[in-house]
Amino acid sequence: MRMTYLIRTISHWFARVVHERDEWDERLTQWSQEWDLRVGWILWLARGFVWLTRKILWCLMMIGHAVAGFMLRQMEFDADRHEARFSGSDAFIETANMLPQLALADQQSWNQFGNFYQEGRLVDDLPRLTVMNSRQLPKEAHEYLKKMTSERETGIFDTHPADKDRIASAEHENAPGIFRLVHPAAFLFRSFPAVCRVPPVDLYRELFGREFKADTLASVDDLLAHQQAEEDDHTALLRFFQNQFTVHRPLAISADAVAAPENVAGAIELLTEARSRMDAAFERIAKPLQLFKDAQGVLDDAQRARPVLAAGIKVRPDSFDVDLSSFEKIDRIEARKRAEQESVQKTLNKFDHIARKRLTTALSLLDVEKIASRIEDSADLQKRRQKLLRANGLLAEQLPSALTLFNQHAMMQMCLQLLDANSENETAAKLLRKTATEVVQIVRGLHASLNHQSYPFDHARGEISIADYILAELPDHENLGAYFEASETMSTTLARLYSRTLGGLCLIAEQVEKAVGLPPLPNVEADDSPSSEP
């Protein structure tokens, strides 16, 4: 360890000499550019010797990094050897294979954190949430981790060996171990759940300060139940539409159109026919819908590229999936993609009409007492249906603005990348300010529109508006950084919430269909194309 520390210290010194520039470097560069070449050639020669010297030091630096990396990896192998000799090579291998799963599950837990926070609930036991997520990892995740473990190679500058090399070292050790414990590691603690509840509280107090209240903590089971309810809505949406759905074609269901039918038998017959026609159209609609979505993606890119060009900023041909480096190319591509969408519009409209008829008819039949009596908790479903209908109609109306906001967020991100490469790019700065002004207007407009509609799902704070759920507080007008974050949060959350309300209505409709003798369609996997987010 002492030798490794010495080598890394020397390598760090080499790195500073190679990469850092001091006042003499700046003066030498300035003088060589200002002085006449007849005199300044000496300075250019000096700069050449400095460059050569730094290249030699760079070679020494890389050698030092390689040697230090080798020694650090050897330290890891030594530590692994002690672990294998203590608990056995088989236990080491089992642990080594489990750690990547736990790391992926931990990442998933932090991804869930945002949704939990929006719901007004904070998990009280992060380790248990991670363990629960690790047990629910799909088969594809395990196959990916297994492939990653078997294919990753140890690099010459790596400080830690690849997992497969560590496992091979433990297998070579073939140690039986001197200590065995058949109980879970939590057995070593007097009260492991109590221990696990301490770090989250400290973390939340650090993150939220005085805003954090202990009563916002919820059990893992409670949070996972709420998450499962959202997943059930999303699964129902995929199943009802057999994945033939996109937020770029919002399907609004009018609450006024949902009422108990006068002719129940006729309504059931209408529902059966609509479902049969929709079922027959799934395969036929797949290609046109995919063409529409692909064309929309290109049109979104064109919408971002046009103002960049108008601001005088060069757009490289490879900046987007298609060449949008000039106004002529943008005009030509936009015309072609709009024509492609127009060519499938009639087919898609017909499919939407059938889907709306099927969904509206099924929701209306829930008010028929004879059918409602066959459905468990039908009274609660009727109340939930009304909440979802009101929210879905408003969200569908505001969805185009949310998709525009998502594009504006991407535009701000492009400007920030340009400024990161060149902080003096005044053109990019001007475009950023213009885009940010538009973002502020859209965010505040959406917030005002959603402020009078109740959030249709259960929330820890009770009755809140959709605006409060998506964005609890509007940032100050001048805080453009906060609006940059708010634009992404608002656009993606609004799209996700719209999809969930529609999925909730589909879930209710499926129960009505089951009550009249129409079983749910088979589950389907979501494809790679965006359906619940822009």
C-alpha positions as CSV (number, residue, x, y, z in Angstrom):
1,M,0.0,0.0,0.0
2,R,2.9,2.4,0.7
3,M,4.5,1.6,-2.6
4,T,1.2,2.1,-4.4
5,Y,0.7,5.4,-2.6
6,L,4.1,6.6,-3.6
7,I,3.6,5.6,-7.3
8,R,0.2,7.2,-7.5
9,T,1.5,10.4,-5.9
10,I,4.3,10.6,-8.5
11,S,1.8,9.9,-11.3
12,H,-0.4,12.7,-10.0
13,W,2.5,15.1,-10.1
14,F,3.2,14.0,-13.7
15,A,-0.5,14.6,-14.5
16,R,-0.3,18.1,-13.1
17,V,2.8,18.9,-15.1
18,V,1.3,17.5,-18.3
19,H,-2.1,19.0,-18.2
20,E,-2.0,22.1,-16.0
21,R,-0.8,25.4,-17.5
22,D,0.8,28.2,-15.4
23,E,1.6,31.9,-15.9
24,W,4.8,31.1,-17.8
25,D,3.0,28.9,-20.3
26,E,0.5,31.7,-21.0
27,R,3.2,34.3,-21.4
28,L,5.2,32.1,-23.7
29,T,2.1,31.5,-25.9
30,Q,1.3,35.2,-25.9
31,W,4.8,36.4,-26.7
32,S,5.2,33.9,-29.5
33,Q,2.0,35.2,-31.1
34,E,2.8,38.9,-30.7
35,W,6.5,39.1,-31.5
36,D,7.9,39.2,-35.0
37,L,8.7,35.8,-36.4
38,R,12.3,36.8,-37.0
39,V,12.7,37.1,-33.2
40,G,9.8,35.0,-32.0
41,W,11.1,31.8,-33.6
42,I,13.1,31.3,-30.4
43,L,9.9,31.3,-28.4
44,W,8.3,28.9,-30.9
45,L,11.3,26.6,-30.4
46,A,10.9,26.9,-26.7
47,R,7.3,25.9,-26.9
48,G,8.3,22.9,-29.1
49,F,10.7,21.7,-26.4
50,V,8.0,22.2,-23.7
51,W,5.6,20.2,-25.8
52,L,8.2,17.4,-26.3
53,T,9.0,17.4,-22.6
54,R,5.4,17.1,-21.7
55,K,5.0,14.1,-24.1
56,I,7.9,12.4,-22.4
57,L,6.3,13.1,-19.0
58,W,2.9,11.9,-20.4
59,C,4.6,8.5,-21.2
60,L,6.0,8.3,-17.7
61,M,2.6,9.3,-16.3
62,M,0.8,6.5,-18.2
63,I,3.5,4.0,-17.1
64,G,2.8,5.1,-13.5
65,H,-0.9,4.7,-13.9
66,A,-0.4,1.2,-15.3
67,V,1.9,0.1,-12.5
68,A,-0.4,1.6,-9.8
69,G,-3.4,0.0,-11.4
70,F,-1.7,-3.4,-11.4
71,M,-0.7,-3.0,-7.7
72,L,-4.3,-1.9,-6.7
73,R,-5.7,-4.9,-8.5
74,Q,-3.3,-7.1,-6.7
75,M,-4.5,-5.6,-3.4
76,E,-8.1,-6.5,-4.4
77,F,-7.0,-10.1,-5.3
78,D,-5.4,-10.3,-1.9
79,A,-8.5,-9.1,-0.1
80,D,-10.6,-11.5,-2.1
81,R,-8.3,-14.4,-1.1
82,H,-8.8,-13.6,2.6
83,E,-12.6,-13.5,2.0
84,A,-12.6,-16.8,0.2
85,R,-10.4,-18.4,2.9
86,F,-12.7,-17.1,5.7
87,S,-16.1,-17.9,4.2
88,G,-15.3,-20.4,1.4
89,S,-14.7,-20.0,-2.3
90,D,-18.3,-21.0,-3.1
91,A,-19.7,-18.3,-0.8
92,F,-17.4,-15.7,-2.4
93,I,-18.6,-16.7,-5.9
94,E,-22.3,-16.5,-4.8
95,T,-21.7,-13.0,-3.3
96,A,-19.8,-11.8,-6.4
97,N,-22.7,-12.8,-8.6
98,M,-25.2,-11.2,-6.3
99,L,-23.5,-7.8,-6.0
100,P,-24.3,-6.7,-9.6
101,Q,-28.0,-7.6,-9.0
102,L,-28.1,-5.6,-5.9
103,A,-26.4,-2.6,-7.6
104,L,-29.0,-2.7,-10.4
105,A,-31.8,-3.0,-7.8
106,D,-30.4,-0.1,-5.9
107,Q,-30.4,2.0,-9.0
108,Q,-34.0,1.0,-9.6
109,S,-34.8,2.1,-6.0
110,W,-33.4,5.5,-6.7
111,N,-35.4,5.7,-9.9
112,Q,-38.5,4.9,-7.9
113,F,-37.6,7.6,-5.4
114,G,-38.9,10.4,-7.6
115,N,-42.3,8.8,-8.0
116,F,-42.6,8.1,-4.3
117,Y,-41.7,11.7,-3.5
118,Q,-44.4,13.0,-5.9
119,E,-46.9,10.8,-4.2
120,G,-46.0,12.4,-0.9
121,R,-44.5,9.2,0.5
122,L,-40.9,8.4,1.4
123,V,-39.7,4.9,1.9
124,D,-38.7,4.0,5.5
125,D,-36.4,1.1,4.6
126,L,-34.1,1.6,1.6
127,P,-32.2,-1.7,2.0
128,R,-35.4,-3.7,2.1
129,L,-36.7,-1.9,-1.0
130,T,-33.4,-2.8,-2.8
131,V,-33.8,-6.4,-1.8
132,M,-37.4,-6.5,-2.9
133,N,-36.4,-5.0,-6.3
134,S,-33.6,-7.5,-6.7
135,R,-36.1,-10.3,-6.3
136,Q,-38.3,-8.9,-8.9
137,L,-35.7,-8.3,-11.6
138,P,-36.9,-9.7,-14.9
139,K,-35.2,-12.6,-16.7
140,E,-33.8,-10.2,-19.3
141,A,-32.0,-8.2,-16.5
142,H,-30.3,-11.4,-15.1
143,E,-29.3,-12.4,-18.6
144,Y,-27.8,-8.9,-19.2
145,L,-25.8,-9.0,-15.9
146,K,-24.6,-12.5,-16.7
147,K,-23.4,-11.4,-20.2
148,M,-21.8,-8.3,-18.8
149,T,-19.9,-10.3,-16.2
150,S,-18.7,-12.9,-18.7
151,E,-17.6,-10.3,-21.3
152,R,-16.1,-7.5,-19.3
153,E,-12.3,-7.6,-19.5
154,T,-9.8,-6.0,-17.0
155,G,-8.1,-3.0,-18.5
156,I,-4.5,-2.1,-18.0
157,F,-5.4,1.0,-16.0
158,D,-8.3,-0.4,-14.0
159,T,-8.0,-0.2,-10.2
160,H,-10.3,-3.2,-9.7
161,P,-10.3,-6.6,-11.6
162,A,-13.2,-7.6,-13.7
163,D,-15.7,-9.8,-11.8
164,K,-14.9,-12.9,-13.9
165,D,-11.2,-12.6,-13.0
166,R,-12.1,-12.2,-9.3
167,I,-14.4,-15.3,-9.5
168,A,-11.6,-17.3,-11.3
169,S,-9.1,-16.3,-8.6
170,A,-11.5,-17.5,-5.9
171,E,-12.2,-20.8,-7.8
172,H,-8.4,-21.3,-8.1
173,E,-8.1,-20.8,-4.3
174,N,-10.7,-23.6,-3.8
175,A,-10.9,-22.7,-0.1
176,P,-13.4,-24.6,2.1
177,G,-13.7,-21.7,4.5
178,I,-13.4,-21.6,8.3
179,F,-16.7,-19.8,9.2
180,R,-20.2,-20.8,8.1
181,L,-23.5,-19.1,9.0
182,V,-26.7,-20.4,7.5
183,H,-28.8,-17.5,8.7
184,P,-29.2,-14.2,6.7
185,A,-26.6,-11.5,7.5
186,A,-29.4,-9.5,9.2
187,F,-29.2,-12.1,12.0
188,L,-26.0,-10.4,13.2
189,F,-28.1,-7.3,14.2
190,R,-30.2,-7.0,17.3
191,S,-32.9,-5.2,15.3
192,F,-32.0,-4.9,11.6
193,P,-35.2,-3.1,10.5
194,A,-34.6,-0.4,13.2
195,V,-31.1,0.0,12.0
196,C,-32.3,0.4,8.4
197,R,-34.7,3.1,9.3
198,V,-32.0,5.5,10.6
199,P,-30.1,6.3,7.4
200,P,-33.2,7.3,5.4
201,V,-34.3,9.8,8.0
202,D,-30.8,11.3,8.1
203,L,-30.8,11.4,4.2
204,Y,-34.2,13.0,4.0
205,R,-33.3,15.7,6.6
206,E,-30.2,16.5,4.6
207,L,-32.1,16.6,1.3
208,F,-35.3,18.5,2.4
209,G,-34.3,20.2,5.6
210,R,-37.2,21.5,7.6
211,E,-39.7,20.4,4.9
212,F,-39.1,16.8,5.9
213,K,-41.7,15.4,8.2
214,A,-41.5,11.9,9.8
215,D,-45.2,11.2,9.0
216,T,-44.3,11.1,5.3
217,L,-42.4,7.9,5.8
218,A,-44.2,4.8,4.4
219,S,-43.5,1.1,4.6
220,V,-42.0,-0.6,1.6
221,D,-45.1,-2.8,1.3
222,D,-47.3,0.3,1.1
223,L,-45.2,2.0,-1.5
224,L,-44.9,-1.2,-3.6
225,A,-48.7,-1.6,-3.4
226,H,-49.1,1.9,-4.8
227,Q,-46.5,1.2,-7.5
228,Q,-48.2,-2.0,-8.4
229,A,-51.5,-0.1,-8.8
230,E,-49.7,2.2,-11.3
231,E,-48.2,-0.8,-13.1
232,D,-51.6,-2.5,-13.3
233,D,-53.0,0.6,-15.0
234,H,-50.1,0.7,-17.5
235,T,-50.4,-3.0,-18.2
236,A,-54.1,-2.6,-18.8
237,L,-53.4,0.2,-21.3
238,L,-50.9,-2.1,-23.2
239,R,-53.3,-5.0,-23.1
240,F,-56.4,-3.0,-24.1
241,F,-54.6,-1.5,-27.1
242,Q,-52.2,-4.4,-27.6
243,N,-49.4,-1.9,-27.5
244,Q,-50.8,0.1,-30.5
245,F,-50.9,3.4,-28.7
246,T,-48.8,6.6,-28.5
247,V,-49.1,9.8,-26.6
248,H,-48.7,11.7,-29.9
249,R,-52.3,10.7,-30.7
250,P,-54.1,11.3,-27.4
251,L,-57.5,9.5,-27.1
252,A,-59.7,11.7,-24.9
253,I,-62.9,10.1,-23.5
254,S,-65.6,12.6,-22.8
255,A,-67.3,12.3,-19.4
256,D,-70.6,13.4,-21.0
257,A,-70.5,10.4,-23.4
258,V,-70.5,8.0,-20.5
259,A,-74.0,7.3,-19.2
260,A,-76.1,4.2,-18.6
261,P,-77.5,3.0,-21.9
262,E,-81.3,2.8,-22.4
263,N,-80.9,-0.4,-24.5
264,V,-78.6,-2.6,-22.4
265,A,-78.7,-5.6,-24.9
266,G,-77.9,-3.2,-27.8
267,A,-75.0,-1.7,-25.8
268,I,-73.5,-5.1,-25.1
269,E,-73.9,-6.0,-28.7
270,L,-72.2,-2.7,-29.7
271,L,-69.3,-3.4,-27.2
272,T,-68.8,-6.9,-28.6
273,E,-68.7,-5.7,-32.1
274,A,-66.3,-2.8,-31.3
275,R,-64.0,-5.2,-29.5
276,S,-64.1,-7.7,-32.4
277,R,-63.3,-5.0,-34.9
278,M,-60.5,-3.6,-32.7
279,D,-59.1,-7.1,-32.3
280,A,-59.1,-7.7,-36.0
281,A,-57.3,-4.3,-36.6
282,F,-54.4,-4.7,-34.2
283,E,-52.1,-6.4,-36.7
284,R,-53.2,-4.2,-39.5
285,I,-52.6,-1.0,-37.5
286,A,-49.1,-1.9,-36.3
287,K,-47.1,-0.7,-39.4
288,P,-49.1,2.6,-40.0
289,L,-48.8,3.5,-36.3
290,Q,-45.0,2.8,-36.3
291,L,-44.7,4.9,-39.4
292,F,-46.6,7.7,-37.8
293,K,-44.4,7.5,-34.6
294,D,-41.1,7.4,-36.6
295,A,-42.2,10.4,-38.7
296,Q,-43.1,12.3,-35.6
297,G,-39.7,11.7,-34.1
298,V,-38.1,13.2,-37.2
299,L,-40.5,16.2,-37.1
300,D,-39.6,16.8,-33.5
301,D,-35.9,16.9,-34.5
302,A,-36.7,19.3,-37.3
303,Q,-38.6,21.5,-34.8
304,R,-35.4,21.7,-32.7
305,A,-33.0,22.2,-35.6
306,R,-34.9,25.0,-37.3
307,P,-34.5,27.7,-34.6
308,V,-30.8,26.6,-34.1
309,L,-30.2,27.4,-37.8
310,A,-32.2,30.6,-37.6
311,A,-30.0,31.8,-34.8
312,G,-26.9,31.3,-37.0
313,I,-25.6,28.2,-35.3
314,K,-24.2,25.5,-37.6
315,V,-26.0,22.1,-37.4
316,R,-23.8,19.1,-38.3
317,P,-25.3,16.5,-40.6
318,D,-24.9,13.9,-37.9
319,S,-26.5,15.9,-35.1
320,F,-29.8,14.1,-35.6
321,D,-30.8,10.8,-37.1
322,V,-31.4,12.5,-40.4
323,D,-29.5,15.3,-42.1
324,L,-31.0,18.6,-40.9
325,S,-28.1,20.9,-41.6
326,S,-29.9,23.4,-43.8
327,F,-33.4,25.0,-44.1
328,E,-33.8,23.3,-47.5
329,K,-33.2,19.9,-46.1
330,I,-35.5,20.6,-43.2
331,D,-38.3,21.8,-45.5
332,R,-37.9,18.7,-47.7
333,I,-37.8,16.2,-44.8
334,E,-40.7,17.9,-43.0
335,A,-42.9,17.8,-46.2
336,R,-42.1,14.1,-46.7
337,K,-42.8,13.1,-43.1
338,R,-46.0,15.1,-42.9
339,A,-47.1,13.3,-46.1
340,E,-46.2,10.0,-44.5
341,Q,-48.4,10.8,-41.5
342,E,-51.2,12.0,-43.8
343,S,-51.1,8.8,-45.7
344,V,-51.9,6.7,-42.6
345,Q,-54.2,9.3,-40.9
346,K,-57.4,7.8,-42.2
347,T,-56.5,4.3,-41.0
348,L,-55.4,5.5,-37.6
349,N,-58.5,7.7,-37.2
350,K,-60.7,4.8,-37.9
351,F,-58.9,2.7,-35.3
352,D,-59.2,5.5,-32.7
353,H,-62.9,5.7,-33.4
354,I,-63.4,2.0,-32.8
355,A,-61.2,2.2,-29.6
356,R,-63.2,5.2,-28.3
357,K,-66.5,3.4,-28.9
358,R,-65.4,0.2,-27.2
359,L,-64.0,2.1,-24.2
360,T,-67.0,4.5,-23.8
361,T,-69.6,1.7,-24.2
362,A,-67.8,-0.5,-21.6
363,L,-67.6,2.4,-19.1
364,S,-71.3,3.2,-19.6
365,L,-72.3,-0.3,-18.9
366,L,-70.8,0.0,-15.4
367,D,-74.0,2.0,-14.5
368,V,-76.2,-0.9,-15.3
369,E,-77.2,-2.4,-12.0
370,K,-77.4,-6.0,-13.4
371,I,-73.8,-5.8,-14.7
372,A,-72.4,-3.8,-11.8
373,S,-73.7,-6.5,-9.4
374,R,-71.3,-9.0,-11.1
375,I,-68.2,-6.7,-10.4
376,E,-66.5,-6.5,-7.1
377,D,-66.5,-3.0,-5.5
378,S,-68.5,-1.6,-8.5
379,A,-69.5,1.5,-6.5
380,D,-65.9,2.4,-5.8
381,L,-65.1,1.8,-9.5
382,Q,-67.9,4.2,-10.5
383,K,-66.4,7.0,-8.4
384,R,-62.9,6.2,-9.7
385,R,-64.2,6.3,-13.2
386,Q,-65.6,9.8,-12.8
387,K,-62.3,11.1,-11.4
388,L,-60.3,9.5,-14.2
389,L,-62.6,10.8,-16.9
390,R,-62.4,14.4,-15.7
391,A,-58.6,14.2,-15.4
392,N,-58.1,12.3,-18.6
393,G,-60.0,14.9,-20.6
394,L,-58.0,17.8,-19.3
395,L,-54.7,16.0,-19.7
396,A,-55.4,15.0,-23.2
397,E,-56.2,18.6,-24.0
398,Q,-52.9,19.8,-22.5
399,L,-50.8,17.0,-23.9
400,P,-49.7,18.8,-27.1
401,S,-48.4,21.7,-25.0
402,A,-46.5,19.1,-22.9
403,L,-44.9,17.6,-26.0
404,T,-43.9,21.1,-27.2
405,L,-42.4,21.7,-23.7
406,F,-40.4,18.5,-24.0
407,N,-38.9,19.7,-27.3
408,Q,-38.1,23.1,-25.8
409,H,-36.3,21.4,-23.0
410,A,-34.2,19.5,-25.6
411,M,-33.5,22.8,-27.3
412,M,-32.2,24.3,-24.0
413,Q,-30.1,21.2,-23.5
414,M,-28.5,21.7,-26.9
415,C,-27.8,25.4,-26.2
416,L,-26.2,24.4,-22.8
417,Q,-24.0,21.9,-24.6
418,L,-22.8,24.5,-27.1
419,L,-22.1,26.9,-24.2
420,D,-20.2,24.2,-22.4
421,A,-18.0,23.8,-25.4
422,N,-17.6,27.6,-25.8
423,S,-18.8,29.8,-22.9
424,E,-18.4,32.9,-25.1
425,N,-20.9,31.7,-27.8
426,E,-23.2,34.6,-27.7
427,T,-25.4,33.2,-30.4
428,A,-26.1,30.1,-28.3
429,A,-26.6,32.2,-25.2
430,K,-29.2,34.4,-27.0
431,L,-31.1,31.3,-28.3
432,L,-31.0,29.8,-24.8
433,R,-32.6,33.0,-23.3
434,K,-35.2,33.0,-26.1
435,T,-36.1,29.4,-25.5
436,A,-36.1,29.7,-21.8
437,T,-38.6,32.6,-22.0
438,E,-40.9,30.3,-24.1
439,V,-40.4,27.5,-21.5
440,V,-41.4,29.8,-18.7
441,Q,-44.6,30.7,-20.5
442,I,-45.5,27.1,-21.3
443,V,-44.8,25.9,-17.8
444,R,-46.8,28.6,-16.1
445,G,-49.6,28.2,-18.6
446,L,-49.8,24.4,-18.0
447,H,-49.6,24.9,-14.2
448,A,-52.5,27.3,-14.3
449,S,-54.6,25.0,-16.5
450,L,-54.1,22.0,-14.3
451,N,-54.5,23.8,-11.0
452,H,-58.3,23.4,-10.8
453,Q,-58.4,19.7,-11.5
454,S,-58.0,17.2,-8.7
455,Y,-55.3,14.5,-8.9
456,P,-57.3,11.4,-9.6
457,F,-55.3,8.9,-7.5
458,D,-54.6,8.4,-3.8
459,H,-52.0,10.8,-2.4
460,A,-50.4,11.1,1.0
461,R,-51.5,14.7,1.3
462,G,-55.1,13.9,0.5
463,E,-56.9,16.1,-2.1
464,I,-54.4,18.0,-4.3
465,S,-54.5,19.4,-7.8
466,I,-52.8,17.8,-10.8
467,A,-50.6,21.0,-10.9
468,D,-49.4,20.4,-7.3
469,Y,-48.7,16.8,-8.1
470,I,-46.6,17.5,-11.1
471,L,-44.9,20.7,-9.8
472,A,-45.5,21.5,-6.2
473,E,-44.2,25.1,-6.6
474,L,-43.4,27.3,-9.5
475,P,-39.9,28.6,-9.7
476,D,-39.1,32.3,-9.7
477,H,-39.2,33.9,-13.2
478,E,-35.5,34.6,-13.2
479,N,-34.4,31.1,-12.1
480,L,-33.9,29.6,-15.6
481,G,-32.0,26.6,-14.2
482,A,-35.1,25.6,-12.2
483,Y,-37.3,26.1,-15.2
484,F,-35.0,23.9,-17.2
485,E,-35.5,21.1,-14.7
486,A,-39.2,21.9,-14.4
487,S,-39.8,21.6,-18.1
488,E,-38.5,18.0,-18.2
489,T,-40.4,17.1,-15.0
490,M,-43.7,18.6,-16.2
491,S,-43.6,17.2,-19.8
492,T,-42.7,13.6,-18.8
493,T,-44.9,13.5,-15.7
494,L,-48.0,14.9,-17.6
495,A,-47.5,12.4,-20.4
496,R,-47.1,9.6,-17.8
497,L,-50.1,10.7,-15.9
498,Y,-52.3,10.9,-19.0
499,S,-51.3,7.4,-19.9
500,R,-52.1,6.2,-16.4
501,T,-55.6,7.8,-16.4
502,L,-56.3,6.2,-19.8
503,G,-54.9,2.9,-18.5
504,G,-57.1,3.1,-15.3
505,L,-60.2,3.6,-17.6
506,C,-59.1,0.6,-19.6
507,L,-58.7,-1.5,-16.4
508,I,-62.3,-0.6,-15.4
509,A,-63.5,-1.3,-19.0
510,E,-61.9,-4.8,-18.9
511,Q,-63.8,-5.7,-15.7
512,V,-67.1,-4.7,-17.4
513,E,-66.2,-6.7,-20.5
514,K,-65.4,-9.7,-18.2
515,A,-68.8,-9.3,-16.5
516,V,-70.6,-9.5,-19.9
517,G,-68.5,-12.6,-21.0
518,L,-65.6,-11.0,-22.8
519,P,-62.3,-12.0,-21.1
520,P,-59.3,-9.7,-21.2
521,L,-56.9,-9.9,-24.1
522,P,-53.5,-11.4,-23.5
523,N,-50.7,-9.3,-21.9
524,V,-48.1,-7.8,-24.2
525,E,-44.6,-6.5,-23.7
526,A,-44.0,-2.8,-24.3
527,D,-41.8,-2.2,-27.3
528,D,-38.8,0.3,-27.5
529,S,-41.0,3.1,-28.9
530,P,-42.2,5.6,-26.4
531,S,-45.8,5.3,-25.3
532,S,-46.1,6.8,-21.8
533,E,-43.4,9.5,-22.3
534,P,-42.7,12.0,-25.0
